[in-house]
Amino acid sequence: MPEANQYTLSHKELVELIIKQCGIHEGRWVLMANLGFAAGNFGPSNDQMSPGAVVSITQLGISRADQNAPREMTVDAAVVNPASKDK
């Protein structure tokens, strides 16, 4: 069987993984991204330069969802990572 060299996750799967990794057991959470922007001159050659911009993803994380957040975009930590009943 060939070795896998690529894995993809939906935004909700990524939120679930972060919730579990951080030990979060309550609240509704959404994916967040911090972006970086840079302006410059771009083109295939010097005589074809045009002003442009580059957007980079500098960080990915989760943020607690407010009550107006669409349910389709949120993950409930109590469902995907319930607190242990052990005391």
PDB file with SEQRES, HELIX, SHEET and CRYST1 records, atoms N, CA, C and O in Angstrom:
SEQRES   1 A   87  MET PRO GLU ALA ASN GLN TYR THR LEU SER HIS LYS GLU          
SEQRES   2 A   87  LEU VAL GLU LEU ILE ILE LYS GLN CYS GLY ILE HIS GLU          
SEQRES   3 A   87  GLY ARG TRP VAL LEU MET ALA ASN LEU GLY PHE ALA ALA          
SEQRES   4 A   87  GLY ASN PHE GLY PRO SER ASN ASP GLN MET SER PRO GLY          
SEQRES   5 A   87  ALA VAL VAL SER ILE THR GLN LEU GLY ILE SER ARG ALA          
SEQRES   6 A   87  ASP GLN ASN ALA PRO ARG GLU MET THR VAL ASP ALA ALA          
SEQRES   7 A   87  VAL VAL ASN PRO ALA SER LYS ASP LYS                          
HELIX    1 AA1 HIS A   11  CYS A   22  1                                  12    
HELIX    2 AA2 ASN A   46  GLN A   48  5                                   3    
HELIX    3 AA3 ARG A   71  MET A   73  5                                   3    
HELIX    4 AA4 ALA A   77  VAL A   80  1                                   4    
SHEET    1 AA1 3 SER A  50  ARG A  64  0                                        
SHEET    2 AA1 3 ARG A  28  PHE A  42 -1                                        
SHEET    3 AA1 3 VAL A  75  ASP A  76 -1                                        
CRYST1    1.000    1.000    1.000  90.00  90.00  90.00 P 1           1          
ATOM      1  N   MET A   1       0.842  -1.172   0.000  1.00  0.00           N  
ATOM      2  CA  MET A   1       0.000   0.000   0.000  1.00  0.00           C  
ATOM      3  C   MET A   1       0.895   1.246   0.000  1.00  0.00           C  
ATOM      4  O   MET A   1       1.844   1.313   0.782  1.00  0.00           O  
ATOM      5  N   PRO A   2       0.613   2.231  -0.859  1.00  0.00           N  
ATOM      6  CA  PRO A   2       1.455   3.426  -0.911  1.00  0.00           C  
ATOM      7  C   PRO A   2       1.337   4.251   0.371  1.00  0.00           C  
ATOM      8  O   PRO A   2       0.302   4.251   1.038  1.00  0.00           O  
ATOM      9  N   GLU A   3       2.409   4.943   0.694  1.00  0.00           N  
ATOM     10  CA  GLU A   3       2.431   5.799   1.875  1.00  0.00           C  
ATOM     11  C   GLU A   3       1.681   7.098   1.584  1.00  0.00           C  
ATOM     12  O   GLU A   3       1.861   7.709   0.530  1.00  0.00           O  
ATOM     13  N   ALA A   4       0.836   7.512   2.537  1.00  0.00           N  
ATOM     14  CA  ALA A   4       0.095   8.762   2.371  1.00  0.00           C  
ATOM     15  C   ALA A   4       1.052   9.932   2.501  1.00  0.00           C  
ATOM     16  O   ALA A   4       1.887   9.950   3.405  1.00  0.00           O  
ATOM     17  N   ASN A   5       0.944  10.912   1.608  1.00  0.00           N  
ATOM     18  CA  ASN A   5       1.795  12.087   1.692  1.00  0.00           C  
ATOM     19  C   ASN A   5       0.994  13.381   1.764  1.00  0.00           C  
ATOM     20  O   ASN A   5       1.552  14.473   1.657  1.00  0.00           O  
ATOM     21  N   GLN A   6      -0.319  13.249   1.946  1.00  0.00           N  
ATOM     22  CA  GLN A   6      -1.152  14.436   2.057  1.00  0.00           C  
ATOM     23  C   GLN A   6      -2.382  14.104   2.882  1.00  0.00           C  
ATOM     24  O   GLN A   6      -3.012  13.063   2.694  1.00  0.00           O  
ATOM     25  N   TYR A   7      -2.716  14.999   3.797  1.00  0.00           N  
ATOM     26  CA  TYR A   7      -3.924  14.870   4.607  1.00  0.00           C  
ATOM     27  C   TYR A   7      -4.649  16.207   4.548  1.00  0.00           C  
ATOM     28  O   TYR A   7      -4.020  17.263   4.615  1.00  0.00           O  
ATOM     29  N   THR A   8      -5.955  16.163   4.424  1.00  0.00           N  
ATOM     30  CA  THR A   8      -6.741  17.393   4.436  1.00  0.00           C  
ATOM     31  C   THR A   8      -7.814  17.300   5.509  1.00  0.00           C  
ATOM     32  O   THR A   8      -8.302  16.216   5.829  1.00  0.00           O  
ATOM     33  N   LEU A   9      -8.171  18.448   6.055  1.00  0.00           N  
ATOM     34  CA  LEU A   9      -9.196  18.536   7.086  1.00  0.00           C  
ATOM     35  C   LEU A   9     -10.151  19.666   6.741  1.00  0.00           C  
ATOM     36  O   LEU A   9      -9.750  20.687   6.184  1.00  0.00           O  
ATOM     37  N   SER A  10     -11.411  19.473   7.077  1.00  0.00           N  
ATOM     38  CA  SER A  10     -12.362  20.578   6.956  1.00  0.00           C  
ATOM     39  C   SER A  10     -12.107  21.556   8.095  1.00  0.00           C  
ATOM     40  O   SER A  10     -11.393  21.227   9.043  1.00  0.00           O  
ATOM     41  N   HIS A  11     -12.675  22.739   8.015  1.00  0.00           N  
ATOM     42  CA  HIS A  11     -12.471  23.705   9.094  1.00  0.00           C  
ATOM     43  C   HIS A  11     -13.017  23.177  10.420  1.00  0.00           C  
ATOM     44  O   HIS A  11     -12.438  23.444  11.473  1.00  0.00           O  
ATOM     45  N   LYS A  12     -14.108  22.443  10.384  1.00  0.00           N  
ATOM     46  CA  LYS A  12     -14.677  21.909  11.622  1.00  0.00           C  
ATOM     47  C   LYS A  12     -13.795  20.806  12.211  1.00  0.00           C  
ATOM     48  O   LYS A  12     -13.662  20.708  13.431  1.00  0.00           O  
ATOM     49  N   GLU A  13     -13.195  19.982  11.362  1.00  0.00           N  
ATOM     50  CA  GLU A  13     -12.283  18.950  11.854  1.00  0.00           C  
ATOM     51  C   GLU A  13     -11.046  19.577  12.501  1.00  0.00           C  
ATOM     52  O   GLU A  13     -10.553  19.086  13.516  1.00  0.00           O  
ATOM     53  N   LEU A  14     -10.556  20.650  11.914  1.00  0.00           N  
ATOM     54  CA  LEU A  14      -9.412  21.344  12.484  1.00  0.00           C  
ATOM     55  C   LEU A  14      -9.758  21.953  13.847  1.00  0.00           C  
ATOM     56  O   LEU A  14      -8.954  21.889  14.777  1.00  0.00           O  
ATOM     57  N   VAL A  15     -10.940  22.536  13.965  1.00  0.00           N  
ATOM     58  CA  VAL A  15     -11.390  23.089  15.249  1.00  0.00           C  
ATOM     59  C   VAL A  15     -11.488  21.971  16.287  1.00  0.00           C  
ATOM     60  O   VAL A  15     -11.067  22.158  17.429  1.00  0.00           O  
ATOM     61  N   GLU A  16     -12.034  20.817  15.913  1.00  0.00           N  
ATOM     62  CA  GLU A  16     -12.135  19.678  16.834  1.00  0.00           C  
ATOM     63  C   GLU A  16     -10.762  19.255  17.341  1.00  0.00           C  
ATOM     64  O   GLU A  16     -10.591  19.017  18.537  1.00  0.00           O  
ATOM     65  N   LEU A  17      -9.784  19.160  16.447  1.00  0.00           N  
ATOM     66  CA  LEU A  17      -8.435  18.765  16.854  1.00  0.00           C  
ATOM     67  C   LEU A  17      -7.828  19.763  17.843  1.00  0.00           C  
ATOM     68  O   LEU A  17      -7.201  19.364  18.824  1.00  0.00           O  
ATOM     69  N   ILE A  18      -8.014  21.049  17.586  1.00  0.00           N  
ATOM     70  CA  ILE A  18      -7.469  22.069  18.489  1.00  0.00           C  
ATOM     71  C   ILE A  18      -8.175  22.005  19.844  1.00  0.00           C  
ATOM     72  O   ILE A  18      -7.525  22.123  20.883  1.00  0.00           O  
ATOM     73  N   ILE A  19      -9.491  21.821  19.845  1.00  0.00           N  
ATOM     74  CA  ILE A  19     -10.248  21.692  21.095  1.00  0.00           C  
ATOM     75  C   ILE A  19      -9.688  20.540  21.926  1.00  0.00           C  
ATOM     76  O   ILE A  19      -9.452  20.692  23.125  1.00  0.00           O  
ATOM     77  N   LYS A  20      -9.478  19.397  21.294  1.00  0.00           N  
ATOM     78  CA  LYS A  20      -8.971  18.225  22.017  1.00  0.00           C  
ATOM     79  C   LYS A  20      -7.539  18.450  22.492  1.00  0.00           C  
ATOM     80  O   LYS A  20      -7.206  18.111  23.628  1.00  0.00           O  
ATOM     81  N   GLN A  21      -6.692  19.015  21.643  1.00  0.00           N  
ATOM     82  CA  GLN A  21      -5.297  19.264  22.000  1.00  0.00           C  
ATOM     83  C   GLN A  21      -5.182  20.231  23.183  1.00  0.00           C  
ATOM     84  O   GLN A  21      -4.304  20.073  24.030  1.00  0.00           O  
ATOM     85  N   CYS A  22      -6.058  21.218  23.240  1.00  0.00           N  
ATOM     86  CA  CYS A  22      -6.014  22.233  24.300  1.00  0.00           C  
ATOM     87  C   CYS A  22      -6.806  21.824  25.544  1.00  0.00           C  
ATOM     88  O   CYS A  22      -6.782  22.537  26.547  1.00  0.00           O  
ATOM     89  N   GLY A  23      -7.502  20.691  25.494  1.00  0.00           N  
ATOM     90  CA  GLY A  23      -8.260  20.222  26.650  1.00  0.00           C  
ATOM     91  C   GLY A  23      -9.477  21.072  26.964  1.00  0.00           C  
ATOM     92  O   GLY A  23      -9.833  21.244  28.129  1.00  0.00           O  
ATOM     93  N   ILE A  24     -10.111  21.600  25.937  1.00  0.00           N  
ATOM     94  CA  ILE A  24     -11.308  22.437  26.125  1.00  0.00           C  
ATOM     95  C   ILE A  24     -12.531  21.539  26.184  1.00  0.00           C  
ATOM     96  O   ILE A  24     -12.690  20.654  25.343  1.00  0.00           O  
ATOM     97  N   HIS A  25     -13.409  21.757  27.179  1.00  0.00           N  
ATOM     98  CA  HIS A  25     -14.573  20.894  27.374  1.00  0.00           C  
ATOM     99  C   HIS A  25     -15.901  21.639  27.317  1.00  0.00           C  
ATOM    100  O   HIS A  25     -16.953  21.021  27.484  1.00  0.00           O  
ATOM    101  N   GLU A  26     -15.883  22.935  27.086  1.00  0.00           N  
ATOM    102  CA  GLU A  26     -17.152  23.670  27.034  1.00  0.00           C  
ATOM    103  C   GLU A  26     -17.057  24.830  26.056  1.00  0.00           C  
ATOM    104  O   GLU A  26     -15.970  25.306  25.729  1.00  0.00           O  
ATOM    105  N   GLY A  27     -18.207  25.266  25.603  1.00  0.00           N  
ATOM    106  CA  GLY A  27     -18.286  26.412  24.703  1.00  0.00           C  
ATOM    107  C   GLY A  27     -18.359  26.013  23.249  1.00  0.00           C  
ATOM    108  O   GLY A  27     -18.004  24.900  22.862  1.00  0.00           O  
ATOM    109  N   ARG A  28     -18.835  26.963  22.449  1.00  0.00           N  
ATOM    110  CA  ARG A  28     -18.878  26.804  20.996  1.00  0.00           C  
ATOM    111  C   ARG A  28     -17.710  27.588  20.420  1.00  0.00           C  
ATOM    112  O   ARG A  28     -17.456  28.720  20.831  1.00  0.00           O  
ATOM    113  N   TRP A  29     -16.994  26.987  19.466  1.00  0.00           N  
ATOM    114  CA  TRP A  29     -15.758  27.543  18.939  1.00  0.00           C  
ATOM    115  C   TRP A  29     -15.775  27.598  17.421  1.00  0.00           C  
ATOM    116  O   TRP A  29     -16.414  26.772  16.768  1.00  0.00           O  
ATOM    117  N   VAL A  30     -15.066  28.579  16.860  1.00  0.00           N  
ATOM    118  CA  VAL A  30     -14.937  28.732  15.408  1.00  0.00           C  
ATOM    119  C   VAL A  30     -13.458  28.856  15.053  1.00  0.00           C  
ATOM    120  O   VAL A  30     -12.635  29.238  15.886  1.00  0.00           O  
ATOM    121  N   LEU A  31     -13.139  28.530  13.818  1.00  0.00           N  
ATOM    122  CA  LEU A  31     -11.778  28.676  13.318  1.00  0.00           C  
ATOM    123  C   LEU A  31     -11.479  30.155  13.103  1.00  0.00           C  
ATOM    124  O   LEU A  31     -12.333  30.911  12.640  1.00  0.00           O  
ATOM    125  N   MET A  32     -10.258  30.558  13.444  1.00  0.00           N  
ATOM    126  CA  MET A  32      -9.830  31.929  13.177  1.00  0.00           C  
ATOM    127  C   MET A  32      -8.474  31.886  12.480  1.00  0.00           C  
ATOM    128  O   MET A  32      -7.723  30.922  12.623  1.00  0.00           O  
ATOM    129  N   ALA A  33      -8.172  32.926  11.734  1.00  0.00           N  
ATOM    130  CA  ALA A  33      -6.885  33.035  11.057  1.00  0.00           C  
ATOM    131  C   ALA A  33      -6.379  34.464  11.202  1.00  0.00           C  
ATOM    132  O   ALA A  33      -7.132  35.422  11.026  1.00  0.00           O  
ATOM    133  N   ASN A  34      -5.103  34.595  11.524  1.00  0.00           N  
ATOM    134  CA  ASN A  34      -4.443  35.898  11.509  1.00  0.00           C  
ATOM    135  C   ASN A  34      -3.729  36.009  10.173  1.00  0.00           C  
ATOM    136  O   ASN A  34      -3.008  35.102   9.760  1.00  0.00           O  
ATOM    137  N   LEU A  35      -3.941  37.132   9.508  1.00  0.00           N  
ATOM    138  CA  LEU A  35      -3.403  37.320   8.173  1.00  0.00           C  
ATOM    139  C   LEU A  35      -2.359  38.418   8.157  1.00  0.00           C  
ATOM    140  O   LEU A  35      -2.436  39.376   8.927  1.00  0.00           O  
ATOM    141  N   GLY A  36      -1.385  38.273   7.276  1.00  0.00           N  
ATOM    142  CA  GLY A  36      -0.393  39.308   7.028  1.00  0.00           C  
ATOM    143  C   GLY A  36      -0.557  39.813   5.603  1.00  0.00           C  
ATOM    144  O   GLY A  36      -0.916  39.050   4.706  1.00  0.00           O  
ATOM    145  N   PHE A  37      -0.294  41.088   5.397  1.00  0.00           N  
ATOM    146  CA  PHE A  37      -0.439  41.700   4.076  1.00  0.00           C  
ATOM    147  C   PHE A  37       0.864  42.407   3.698  1.00  0.00           C  
ATOM    148  O   PHE A  37       1.535  42.990   4.549  1.00  0.00           O  
ATOM    149  N   ALA A  38       1.207  42.346   2.422  1.00  0.00           N  
ATOM    150  CA  ALA A  38       2.370  43.069   1.916  1.00  0.00           C  
ATOM    151  C   ALA A  38       2.059  43.574   0.510  1.00  0.00           C  
ATOM    152  O   ALA A  38       1.474  42.862  -0.306  1.00  0.00           O  
ATOM    153  N   ALA A  39       2.461  44.812   0.245  1.00  0.00           N  
ATOM    154  CA  ALA A  39       2.274  45.396  -1.079  1.00  0.00           C  
ATOM    155  C   ALA A  39       3.599  45.358  -1.829  1.00  0.00           C  
ATOM    156  O   ALA A  39       4.673  45.355  -1.227  1.00  0.00           O  
ATOM    157  N   GLY A  40       3.502  45.328  -3.154  1.00  0.00           N  
ATOM    158  CA  GLY A  40       4.723  45.326  -3.950  1.00  0.00           C  
ATOM    159  C   GLY A  40       4.406  45.440  -5.420  1.00  0.00           C  
ATOM    160  O   GLY A  40       3.249  45.578  -5.815  1.00  0.00           O  
ATOM    161  N   ASN A  41       5.435  45.382  -6.212  1.00  0.00           N  
ATOM    162  CA  ASN A  41       5.296  45.384  -7.668  1.00  0.00           C  
ATOM    163  C   ASN A  41       5.601  43.980  -8.164  1.00  0.00           C  
ATOM    164  O   ASN A  41       6.633  43.398  -7.830  1.00  0.00           O  
ATOM    165  N   PHE A  42       4.689  43.447  -8.963  1.00  0.00           N  
ATOM    166  CA  PHE A  42       4.802  42.060  -9.401  1.00  0.00           C  
ATOM    167  C   PHE A  42       4.626  41.961 -10.908  1.00  0.00           C  
ATOM    168  O   PHE A  42       3.910  42.756 -11.516  1.00  0.00           O  
ATOM    169  N   GLY A  43       5.279  40.991 -11.493  1.00  0.00           N  
ATOM    170  CA  GLY A  43       5.116  40.751 -12.918  1.00  0.00           C  
ATOM    171  C   GLY A  43       6.144  39.755 -13.415  1.00  0.00           C  
ATOM    172  O   GLY A  43       7.154  39.512 -12.755  1.00  0.00           O  
ATOM    173  N   PRO A  44       5.885  39.178 -14.582  1.00  0.00           N  
ATOM    174  CA  PRO A  44       6.815  38.185 -15.126  1.00  0.00           C  
ATOM    175  C   PRO A  44       8.119  38.809 -15.627  1.00  0.00           C  
ATOM    176  O   PRO A  44       9.122  38.109 -15.766  1.00  0.00           O  
ATOM    177  N   SER A  45       8.116  40.105 -15.897  1.00  0.00           N  
ATOM    178  CA  SER A  45       9.335  40.796 -16.334  1.00  0.00           C  
ATOM    179  C   SER A  45       9.227  42.264 -15.902  1.00  0.00           C  
ATOM    180  O   SER A  45       8.153  42.722 -15.511  1.00  0.00           O  
ATOM    181  N   ASN A  46      10.352  43.004 -15.976  1.00  0.00           N  
ATOM    182  CA  ASN A  46      10.354  44.403 -15.537  1.00  0.00           C  
ATOM    183  C   ASN A  46       9.389  45.278 -16.322  1.00  0.00           C  
ATOM    184  O   ASN A  46       8.812  46.208 -15.759  1.00  0.00           O  
ATOM    185  N   ASP A  47       9.199  45.006 -17.601  1.00  0.00           N  
ATOM    186  CA  ASP A  47       8.294  45.840 -18.396  1.00  0.00           C  
ATOM    187  C   ASP A  47       6.825  45.432 -18.251  1.00  0.00           C  
ATOM    188  O   ASP A  47       5.958  46.057 -18.860  1.00  0.00           O  
ATOM    189  N   GLN A  48       6.531  44.409 -17.468  1.00  0.00           N  
ATOM    190  CA  GLN A  48       5.148  43.986 -17.231  1.00  0.00           C  
ATOM    191  C   GLN A  48       4.783  44.065 -15.743  1.00  0.00           C  
ATOM    192  O   GLN A  48       3.893  43.348 -15.285  1.00  0.00           O  
ATOM    193  N   MET A  49       5.454  44.918 -15.004  1.00  0.00           N  
ATOM    194  CA  MET A  49       5.191  45.066 -13.574  1.00  0.00           C  
ATOM    195  C   MET A  49       3.842  45.733 -13.333  1.00  0.00           C  
ATOM    196  O   MET A  49       3.411  46.607 -14.086  1.00  0.00           O  
ATOM    197  N   SER A  50       3.192  45.293 -12.260  1.00  0.00           N  
ATOM    198  CA  SER A  50       1.932  45.891 -11.814  1.00  0.00           C  
ATOM    199  C   SER A  50       1.940  45.933 -10.298  1.00  0.00           C  
ATOM    200  O   SER A  50       2.531  45.067  -9.654  1.00  0.00           O  
ATOM    201  N   PRO A  51       1.286  46.936  -9.721  1.00  0.00           N  
ATOM    202  CA  PRO A  51       1.172  46.935  -8.264  1.00  0.00           C  
ATOM    203  C   PRO A  51       0.270  45.783  -7.825  1.00  0.00           C  
ATOM    204  O   PRO A  51      -0.698  45.430  -8.498  1.00  0.00           O  
ATOM    205  N   GLY A  52       0.619  45.216  -6.683  1.00  0.00           N  
ATOM    206  CA  GLY A  52      -0.175  44.091  -6.192  1.00  0.00           C  
ATOM    207  C   GLY A  52       0.013  43.893  -4.700  1.00  0.00           C  
ATOM    208  O   GLY A  52       0.673  44.685  -4.027  1.00  0.00           O  
ATOM    209  N   ALA A  53      -0.574  42.836  -4.205  1.00  0.00           N  
ATOM    210  CA  ALA A  53      -0.498  42.530  -2.779  1.00  0.00           C  
ATOM    211  C   ALA A  53      -0.380  41.029  -2.579  1.00  0.00           C  
ATOM    212  O   ALA A  53      -0.813  40.234  -3.413  1.00  0.00           O  
ATOM    213  N   VAL A  54       0.222  40.659  -1.442  1.00  0.00           N  
ATOM    214  CA  VAL A  54       0.349  39.271  -1.036  1.00  0.00           C  
ATOM    215  C   VAL A  54      -0.336  39.142   0.320  1.00  0.00           C  
ATOM    216  O   VAL A  54      -0.152  39.979   1.204  1.00  0.00           O  
ATOM    217  N   VAL A  55      -1.120  38.093   0.469  1.00  0.00           N  
ATOM    218  CA  VAL A  55      -1.761  37.795   1.750  1.00  0.00           C  
ATOM    219  C   VAL A  55      -1.175  36.488   2.258  1.00  0.00           C  
ATOM    220  O   VAL A  55      -1.148  35.489   1.540  1.00  0.00           O  
ATOM    221  N   SER A  56      -0.705  36.500   3.500  1.00  0.00           N  
ATOM    222  CA  SER A  56      -0.168  35.280   4.089  1.00  0.00           C  
ATOM    223  C   SER A  56      -0.956  34.924   5.338  1.00  0.00           C  
ATOM    224  O   SER A  56      -1.462  35.805   6.034  1.00  0.00           O  
ATOM    225  N   ILE A  57      -1.056  33.640   5.619  1.00  0.00           N  
ATOM    226  CA  ILE A  57      -1.684  33.168   6.853  1.00  0.00           C  
ATOM    227  C   ILE A  57      -0.556  33.039   7.870  1.00  0.00           C  
ATOM    228  O   ILE A  57       0.333  32.202   7.713  1.00  0.00           O  
ATOM    229  N   THR A  58      -0.592  33.871   8.917  1.00  0.00           N  
ATOM    230  CA  THR A  58       0.480  33.856   9.904  1.00  0.00           C  
ATOM    231  C   THR A  58       0.175  32.946  11.083  1.00  0.00           C  
ATOM    232  O   THR A  58       1.097  32.420  11.705  1.00  0.00           O  
ATOM    233  N   GLN A  59      -1.096  32.749  11.402  1.00  0.00           N  
ATOM    234  CA  GLN A  59      -1.492  31.861  12.496  1.00  0.00           C  
ATOM    235  C   GLN A  59      -2.888  31.335  12.236  1.00  0.00           C  
ATOM    236  O   GLN A  59      -3.722  32.018  11.642  1.00  0.00           O  
ATOM    237  N   LEU A  60      -3.139  30.101  12.691  1.00  0.00           N  
ATOM    238  CA  LEU A  60      -4.477  29.525  12.721  1.00  0.00           C  
ATOM    239  C   LEU A  60      -4.798  29.205  14.175  1.00  0.00           C  
ATOM    240  O   LEU A  60      -3.909  28.835  14.941  1.00  0.00           O  
ATOM    241  N   GLY A  61      -6.044  29.343  14.552  1.00  0.00           N  
ATOM    242  CA  GLY A  61      -6.450  29.045  15.919  1.00  0.00           C  
ATOM    243  C   GLY A  61      -7.957  28.957  16.011  1.00  0.00           C  
ATOM    244  O   GLY A  61      -8.654  28.881  14.999  1.00  0.00           O  
ATOM    245  N   ILE A  62      -8.455  28.969  17.243  1.00  0.00           N  
ATOM    246  CA  ILE A  62      -9.894  28.960  17.456  1.00  0.00           C  
ATOM    247  C   ILE A  62     -10.275  30.129  18.341  1.00  0.00           C  
ATOM    248  O   ILE A  62      -9.465  30.633  19.120  1.00  0.00           O  
ATOM    249  N   SER A  63     -11.505  30.544  18.211  1.00  0.00           N  
ATOM    250  CA  SER A  63     -12.051  31.648  18.988  1.00  0.00           C  
ATOM    251  C   SER A  63     -13.432  31.246  19.468  1.00  0.00           C  
ATOM    252  O   SER A  63     -14.179  30.582  18.750  1.00  0.00           O  
ATOM    253  N   ARG A  64     -13.767  31.650  20.680  1.00  0.00           N  
ATOM    254  CA  ARG A  64     -15.096  31.339  21.210  1.00  0.00           C  
ATOM    255  C   ARG A  64     -16.137  32.049  20.345  1.00  0.00           C  
ATOM    256  O   ARG A  64     -16.018  33.243  20.069  1.00  0.00           O  
ATOM    257  N   ALA A  65     -17.144  31.312  19.928  1.00  0.00           N  
ATOM    258  CA  ALA A  65     -18.193  31.858  19.064  1.00  0.00           C  
ATOM    259  C   ALA A  65     -19.187  32.666  19.894  1.00  0.00           C  
ATOM    260  O   ALA A  65     -19.499  32.305  21.028  1.00  0.00           O  
ATOM    261  N   ASP A  66     -19.680  33.758  19.321  1.00  0.00           N  
ATOM    262  CA  ASP A  66     -20.736  34.493  20.009  1.00  0.00           C  
ATOM    263  C   ASP A  66     -22.081  33.855  19.672  1.00  0.00           C  
ATOM    264  O   ASP A  66     -22.162  32.968  18.822  1.00  0.00           O  
ATOM    265  N   GLN A  67     -23.128  34.312  20.341  1.00  0.00           N  
ATOM    266  CA  GLN A  67     -24.430  33.657  20.174  1.00  0.00           C  
ATOM    267  C   GLN A  67     -25.018  33.820  18.769  1.00  0.00           C  
ATOM    268  O   GLN A  67     -25.931  33.083  18.398  1.00  0.00           O  
ATOM    269  N   ASN A  68     -24.508  34.773  17.985  1.00  0.00           N  
ATOM    270  CA  ASN A  68     -25.031  34.990  16.629  1.00  0.00           C  
ATOM    271  C   ASN A  68     -24.262  34.221  15.564  1.00  0.00           C  
ATOM    272  O   ASN A  68     -24.616  34.280  14.387  1.00  0.00           O  
ATOM    273  N   ALA A  69     -23.229  33.508  15.953  1.00  0.00           N  
ATOM    274  CA  ALA A  69     -22.433  32.753  14.971  1.00  0.00           C  
ATOM    275  C   ALA A  69     -23.279  31.635  14.369  1.00  0.00           C  
ATOM    276  O   ALA A  69     -24.007  30.955  15.092  1.00  0.00           O  
ATOM    277  N   PRO A  70     -23.192  31.437  13.054  1.00  0.00           N  
ATOM    278  CA  PRO A  70     -23.958  30.356  12.430  1.00  0.00           C  
ATOM    279  C   PRO A  70     -23.560  28.996  13.009  1.00  0.00           C  
ATOM    280  O   PRO A  70     -22.371  28.691  13.112  1.00  0.00           O  
ATOM    281  N   ARG A  71     -24.527  28.196  13.379  1.00  0.00           N  
ATOM    282  CA  ARG A  71     -24.259  26.870  13.963  1.00  0.00           C  
ATOM    283  C   ARG A  71     -23.425  26.003  13.029  1.00  0.00           C  
ATOM    284  O   ARG A  71     -22.651  25.166  13.492  1.00  0.00           O  
ATOM    285  N   GLU A  72     -23.571  26.192  11.725  1.00  0.00           N  
ATOM    286  CA  GLU A  72     -22.819  25.390  10.749  1.00  0.00           C  
ATOM    287  C   GLU A  72     -21.318  25.679  10.797  1.00  0.00           C  
ATOM    288  O   GLU A  72     -20.519  24.887  10.297  1.00  0.00           O  
ATOM    289  N   MET A  73     -20.932  26.803  11.393  1.00  0.00           N  
ATOM    290  CA  MET A  73     -19.532  27.197  11.451  1.00  0.00           C  
ATOM    291  C   MET A  73     -18.893  26.898  12.804  1.00  0.00           C  
ATOM    292  O   MET A  73     -17.689  27.091  12.973  1.00  0.00           O  
ATOM    293  N   THR A  74     -19.685  26.430  13.769  1.00  0.00           N  
ATOM    294  CA  THR A  74     -19.174  26.251  15.127  1.00  0.00           C  
ATOM    295  C   THR A  74     -19.033  24.779  15.492  1.00  0.00           C  
ATOM    296  O   THR A  74     -19.660  23.903  14.896  1.00  0.00           O  
ATOM    297  N   VAL A  75     -18.188  24.538  16.494  1.00  0.00           N  
ATOM    298  CA  VAL A  75     -18.005  23.205  17.057  1.00  0.00           C  
ATOM    299  C   VAL A  75     -18.243  23.328  18.560  1.00  0.00           C  
ATOM    300  O   VAL A  75     -17.670  24.199  19.216  1.00  0.00           O  
ATOM    301  N   ASP A  76     -19.081  22.463  19.094  1.00  0.00           N  
ATOM    302  CA  ASP A  76     -19.397  22.453  20.520  1.00  0.00           C  
ATOM    303  C   ASP A  76     -18.395  21.553  21.238  1.00  0.00           C  
ATOM    304  O   ASP A  76     -18.375  20.342  21.020  1.00  0.00           O  
ATOM    305  N   ALA A  77     -17.560  22.149  22.097  1.00  0.00           N  
ATOM    306  CA  ALA A  77     -16.531  21.384  22.787  1.00  0.00           C  
ATOM    307  C   ALA A  77     -17.118  20.324  23.700  1.00  0.00           C  
ATOM    308  O   ALA A  77     -16.517  19.264  23.871  1.00  0.00           O  
ATOM    309  N   ALA A  78     -18.279  20.583  24.290  1.00  0.00           N  
ATOM    310  CA  ALA A  78     -18.905  19.601  25.186  1.00  0.00           C  
ATOM    311  C   ALA A  78     -19.310  18.337  24.426  1.00  0.00           C  
ATOM    312  O   ALA A  78     -19.410  17.266  25.025  1.00  0.00           O  
ATOM    313  N   VAL A  79     -19.540  18.447  23.130  1.00  0.00           N  
ATOM    314  CA  VAL A  79     -19.931  17.301  22.312  1.00  0.00           C  
ATOM    315  C   VAL A  79     -18.696  16.545  21.812  1.00  0.00           C  
ATOM    316  O   VAL A  79     -18.642  15.319  21.903  1.00  0.00           O  
ATOM    317  N   VAL A  80     -17.702  17.275  21.282  1.00  0.00           N  
ATOM    318  CA  VAL A  80     -16.547  16.604  20.674  1.00  0.00           C  
ATOM    319  C   VAL A  80     -15.463  16.232  21.677  1.00  0.00           C  
ATOM    320  O   VAL A  80     -14.620  15.386  21.379  1.00  0.00           O  
ATOM    321  N   ASN A  81     -15.465  16.855  22.876  1.00  0.00           N  
ATOM    322  CA  ASN A  81     -14.453  16.568  23.895  1.00  0.00           C  
ATOM    323  C   ASN A  81     -15.075  16.708  25.285  1.00  0.00           C  
ATOM    324  O   ASN A  81     -14.701  17.593  26.055  1.00  0.00           O  
ATOM    325  N   PRO A  82     -16.036  15.819  25.599  1.00  0.00           N  
ATOM    326  CA  PRO A  82     -16.724  15.943  26.882  1.00  0.00           C  
ATOM    327  C   PRO A  82     -15.762  15.769  28.055  1.00  0.00           C  
ATOM    328  O   PRO A  82     -14.791  15.016  27.978  1.00  0.00           O  
ATOM    329  N   ALA A  83     -16.057  16.485  29.144  1.00  0.00           N  
ATOM    330  CA  ALA A  83     -15.236  16.392  30.354  1.00  0.00           C  
ATOM    331  C   ALA A  83     -15.347  14.997  30.933  1.00  0.00           C  
ATOM    332  O   ALA A  83     -16.400  14.364  30.852  1.00  0.00           O  
ATOM    333  N   SER A  84     -14.263  14.520  31.516  1.00  0.00           N  
ATOM    334  CA  SER A  84     -14.238  13.202  32.146  1.00  0.00           C  
ATOM    335  C   SER A  84     -15.139  13.196  33.375  1.00  0.00           C  
ATOM    336  O   SER A  84     -15.212  14.183  34.106  1.00  0.00           O  
ATOM    337  N   LYS A  85     -15.815  12.090  33.593  1.00  0.00           N  
ATOM    338  CA  LYS A  85     -16.676  11.953  34.773  1.00  0.00           C  
ATOM    339  C   LYS A  85     -15.865  11.645  36.024  1.00  0.00           C  
ATOM    340  O   LYS A  85     -16.394  11.729  37.133  1.00  0.00           O  
ATOM    341  N   ASP A  86     -14.562  11.281  35.869  1.00  0.00           N  
ATOM    342  CA  ASP A  86     -13.707  10.970  37.020  1.00  0.00           C  
ATOM    343  C   ASP A  86     -13.454  12.223  37.834  1.00  0.00           C  
ATOM    344  O   ASP A  86     -13.335  13.318  37.284  1.00  0.00           O  
ATOM    345  N   LYS A  87     -13.372  12.059  39.154  1.00  0.00           N  
ATOM    346  CA  LYS A  87     -13.104  13.199  40.015  1.00  0.00           C  
ATOM    347  C   LYS A  87     -11.817  13.029  40.733  1.00  0.00           C  
ATOM    348  O   LYS A  87     -11.425  13.900  41.510  1.00  0.00           O  
TER     349      LYS A  87                                                      
END                                                                             
